[in-house]
Amino acid sequence: MIALIEKAKNNEIDIIFLAIPIQQQSQLEQLTAKLADTTVSLYYIPTFFLTDLLHSRWGYIEEIPYLSLRETPFYGVDGTLKRLEDVIFGSLIVLIISIPMLIIAAVIRQTSKGPILFKQHRYGLNGEKIEVWKFRSMTVAEDGEDIPQAKQNDPRITQFGAFLRRTSLDELPQFINVVQGQMSIVGPRPHAVAHNEGYRKEIYGYMLRHKVKPGITGWAQINGWRGQTDTLEKMEKRVEHDMWYIKNWSILLDIKIIYLTIIHGFTHPNAY
């Protein structure tokens, strides 16, 4: 330690990175005080949760600095850009799909009994409940504490509903959710509240997906992690991709995901 300070005073060192554990605060304070008598550039590397930071940043409460460990990437300008993206693209898409949606609604009405839209409560931004819309593809409209996931050859799925689910056309009404502000075009896919409550107990960091609005498509979906999550590993991979998206978000990434969804994402062997 003494040798380090002497080298700094003798201009033999230009930059020092400190990685002293926060538990050794007194040693950290002594060292920084002694290095104040030098021209060295000093940086502190927090030694806690280094791989678990979610859009961390430094800020100040009056004159007291703090390091945020987990927060949404959509603050300030980025939040405005994200909302503009959703409003502009969402409104354009709603206009384009309005006629197909009317046709789908008519076919549902003619081929099975029940409502045209299936409305289910799911968790949105910051874990608040939202009502997500889909075209009804089943003979039931479950929204309770026990909701079995759809599986291959599920008897609840109608014949026309199977087509809608394979092509993801059942999710078209969610663009209305986007324009209304409950969802984004790109983001982690929302799950039923009952499924959320189960997975949050089994997967570390699961609820951090809700630091952003849920999306119609996402990084997990274009990488093949969609459809039934009949094993915990499948949901863990989905969450892993969702967290990567949140940590690496940009407008260009959203555009890439939208493009890949149009090219590859409407149909998938795991969608049923």
N, C-alpha and C positions, 0 to 999 in steps of 0.2 A: 504493500500500500504506500509506504514511504517512497519507494523507488518510483512508483507511478506519479506521485505528486511532484517529485523532483524533475522527472522528465517533462511533465507538463509545464513546469515553471521555466525550464530551459528551452521551451519551444521545440522539443523533440517529438511531441505528440500534438496532432491537430484535432482529433475527434476521439471522444471516449463514450462508449455505450455502457450504461450501468444496468446490471441485471441482478441487483441485490434484492433478496426476498423482502416483501413488505413487512415481515415480522422483525426485520433488522432495521427498523426505521431510524433509530439513533445513529447507527453506523452510516446510513445513507445521508443523514443530515450533516454529520461531521465531514464526510468526504466532499459533499457538494460545497460546503462552506470553505474548505481548504482550496478547492479547485476554483473558487471565485477569485483567487489571487493569480489566475492565469487567463490566457486568451483562448483556451481550449473550448471547442464546441461540445456540449454535453447533452446526451440523450438518455432517457430512461426507458427501459424495456420492462413492462409489467410482467411478472413471473407467474401470474394467475390466469387461468382460463385462456391460454394463448390460442388454442384451437377452437374456442367456443364463443368467439366474439361475433356479434351480428350487427354489422354496420356501426362499429364503435367510433366514437369521436370525442375530442376534448371540448369541454365547455366551461363556463364559469357561472357560479351563483354569486353575484356581487363580485368579490375579489377572490373567491375560493374556487380553485380549479377542480374539475372532476373528469373522470373517464367513463363514458357510457359504455356498458358492456353489450347490451342488446337493445336495438330499436329498429323501427321501420326505416327503409331507405327512402321513403317518400315524404321527406320534409322539404318545405320551401319550394324552390323552383322545380325540383324533381317531382314533387307531388302534383304540382300544376301541370307539368308536361304529361305525367301519367294519366291524369283526368282528361286532359285535352285529347290524348290518344284514344281513350275509351269513348268519349263523346263523338268525336269525328268519325272514327272507324265504325263504332257501334251504330250510329245513326245511319250511315251509308249502308251498312249490312242489313239493318232492319228494313230499309227501303227496298233493297234488292230481294230480300227473302219474303216480303209481305205476301206476294201471290202464292209461292210454294207453301207458306204457312197456312193460308186459307184452304188450299187443296188438301193438305195433310189433316187439318181440322175436320173437313167434310168427310174424309175417308174414315177417320176415327169414329165420328158420329154414326156412320152407316154400318160399321163392321163390329162394334162392340158397345155394350151398355156402360154408362158411366160418364164422368166429366171429360172434357177434351184435354184440359190441362191437369197435370199432377203437380200439386204444390206441397213442398216438404220443407220443414224447418231445418236449417243447417247453421253452422257457426260461420260468421263473417269476420270482418275486420275487428281486431281486439277481442275476439271471442263472443261478440254480440250475435244474438240469433237473427237470422234473416230468412225470408221465404223465397226459396228457389223454385223457378218454374221450369217444367218440362212437359212435352207432349206425353199424355198417358200411354204407356206401352204394356200395361198389365191389367189384369181383371180386378186388382186390388189397388188401394191407394194408402199404403201404410205410412204412418208418421207417429210412431210411439217409441216405447222403451225397448221393444223387441222387433227388430227389422232384419230378417234374413237377407243377405246379399243375393243378387241375381246370379244364377249359375247356368251352366250349359243345359239346354233342354228343360229349363225351368217351366213348370206347368202354369205358372201365373202369367207368363208372357203371352200376349195375343199374337196371332199370325202376322198381322200388320205391324204390331209392336216389335216383333223380332227384326223385321226389316229396318224399322226406325232406329233400333239400338245398334245394329251392325253398321249402319251408315252414319251414326251420331246425329241423325236428323231430329231425334227426340229432344235434343238440347237446344234447338233453334230459339225457343222462347226465352232462353237465358240472355240473349242479346238485349231483350227488354230490361232485364235485371241490370245489365251493364249501363244502359242509357239512364236508368233510374238512379244508379250510383251504388247499388248493393254489391255488385261484382265488377271485375275487370275482364277484358278479353283474355289477357294472359295472367296467370297466377296459379297457385296451388288449387287443385280440384277440391271442392267442398264435399265433405262426407256427412251422412246422416248424423244427427246429434247423438243417437245411441251408439253409433260406431266410434264417434270421437271420444265419448266418455270411456269406452273400452280401451282404445289404443293409447290414450294419453297416460294410462296406468302402466303400459307395457313398453312404450318407446320413449326414450329420453329425448326431450326437446320437441316432442310432437306438436304441442300447442304453439310453438314459435312460428309455425306455418301461418298463423293468424295475425302476424305482425303486418301482413298485407291483405288486400282484398282477395277473395277466392276468384279463380278464373275459369273460363270455358275451356281453355287449353293451357298447357303448361310444359315446362322442361321435362317433367317426368313422363307425360303422355307421348311426346314426340320421340322419346327414347325407349318406348315400348312398355312402360310401367303404367298400364291402364287395365280396366276390366276387373274381374273378380280378384280380391286379395284373400285367397283361401289359406295362405300361410303368413306368419308374422314377418318372415323375411321379405315377402313381396311388398308389404306395407312399409317396412324399414327402407327398402330401396326407393320407394316413392317419396318418402319423407326426405331421404338423403338428396334426391334430385331437387325437391322443392326448396331445401335449404341452400343448395348451390345456386339456384335461381335468385333467391332473395339476396344472397351475399354478392352476386355478380350482376345485378340488374342494370340494364341500360335500355334506352329506346331502341338501339340497334339490335339488342338481344331479343326484345319483344317482336320486332319486325321479322327477325329470323325465325322465331317460333311460329308466328302467324303464317309465314311463307311455307315452312315445313309442314304445318298442319294442313294447309290447302293442298300441298303436293302429296303427302303421305298419310295424314292423320285422320281422315274421315272414316276409314275402315281399318279394322285390326282383328286378327284372329281371336284375341282375348275379349272382344266386345260382344257380349250377348246378354 
